[in-house]
Amino acid sequence: MTRGCRQEDDRFFGCRVGAERHRNGFRKDHHSKNEMASERLVRVEVVCKDVRETARRPSLEEIFHRTGSTKLMSLLLKNVKKSYREPGGGVLPVLDIPEFEVPQGEQVALIGESGGGKTTLLNVISGISTPDSGEVKIQGTDISQLVEQARDRFRAERIGIVFQTFHLLPAFSALDNVLLGMTFSGKANRAYAKELLDRVGLGKRLGHRPAQLSVGEQQRVSVARALANKPALMLADEPTASVDLANQDTILKLLRETCNENDVTLVLVTHSPAVSEQFERIEKLSDFNKVGVSA
């Protein structure tokens, strides 16, 4: 639970406590006026509901205004460094990127050695983790400068992610997993969720839970979920690693066509030459990351 959510719950809980004390006071001092006390208690709870609804997360427009950014659809990393603490107390550098930019709507295949920092880079771009220093700008907003709550909101509304591990909820159906991804940005659209699942070949398995799906089918659900909010930036970490050749082409076609249709920037990490060769722009991480160690 984010800090903002806890604050909202605390505010609501405080109202409930106040209402309870209010009710107890009337029981103690005004036993003959129970009906009046009940009416006043209802009014207090209505006010509390309004407080809870208005104590919302900031809109993207408010974030843009506060950070002085503009809505430019591009990805820019500048002087980004990221390292991790080792068990012995040492520091393991992972990223040292003077500059990396992807213009609006461009699609990039990012290749590199296993353990070379590609997943760490995607985590920094998405705001899942923050760099030690440097700028990570998406649409002109330096997300590394946003508080955790604002980064979460930004990611939910503007970034789609296809993970190596699928992160599907086991108790939810394929359709519900896609719809859940939509609810984080408040744009749940059941018809569009079904359309996406149908396009990845799962139109007849909407009600199946992850345990009832093959590994490849689970990956296709995760791709549909990443596309569900029509993001401005799509990050894909080995999206075809767990599927056969036929479904690999289906997933790549879906990702690339959907990104083209919506002018979405796509950064796709892959080890496969067959995948990277389909992209006009291919980047080796070692060409712009000055750190040559395993991550």
C-alpha positions, 0 to 999 in steps of 0.5 A: 500500500502506498503512503498516499493510500495509507493517508487516505485510510487514516483520514477515513479511519479518523472520521470513523473514530470521531463518529463513534465518539460522537455516537457514544456521547449521545448515548451517554448524555442524550438517551432520549434523543437517539433518533437525532443522534442517528441522523447526525451520525449519518451526516458525519459519515457522508462528510467522511465519504466526501473526504475520502473521495477527494483525498485522491492521488494527483492527476498527471496534469498536476504532476506536469504543472508542479515539475514544470514539464511539457507533454513531449513523447520521448524517452531521455536518459542523461548522466544516469548512474545506478549501483547496488550494495554488495553483501561485503559492503562494496559497491557494484556499478551497473549503469553509467549512461551519459545519454540515451534517447528514443524519439516519439513513436520510435521502436528500439530493440535493445540487445546485450549480454545476460546480466549486463544491466538490461532489466535494471535499465528497464526498471529505472526507466519505468520508475520501479527503481530510481537511479543514484544520479541523473535524469530519466525523462518521459514526456519531459517529466523527470520521473526520478524526481517524483515521489513514489506515489506520483511515480506509481501513478505515472507508470500506471497511466503512461507506461506499459510493461511486459516482464520476464516473469508474468506477474499474473494474479493466480486467482484471477482469470485472463480477462480479469488480469487485463481488467485489473491492469486497467483499473489502476489508471481508472480506464477499465474497458471490458470490450477492449480487454477482450479484443486484446486477448482475442488478438493474442489468440486467447479469445476462447480462454478468457475465463481461464486462470494462469494455472490453466494456461501454458507458459506461452499463454500466460506471456500473451496475457501479460502482453495484453495487460501491458497494452490495455491502458494504451500507454505512451511508452512500452517496455518489453523485457524478453517478451518472446522468451517463453513462447514458440516461434509461431506465437513469437511472431504473433506477439511481436506483431501485436506489440509493434502494430499497437504501438504504431497505431497509437504512436507509442514508443517501444523499447524491447529487450531481447537476446534473439537475433530473429527478434532484433532483426525485425527492428529498424533501430537496434542498440547494444547496451554496451555501446552507451552504458560505460559499465562493463560488469554483470548486473 
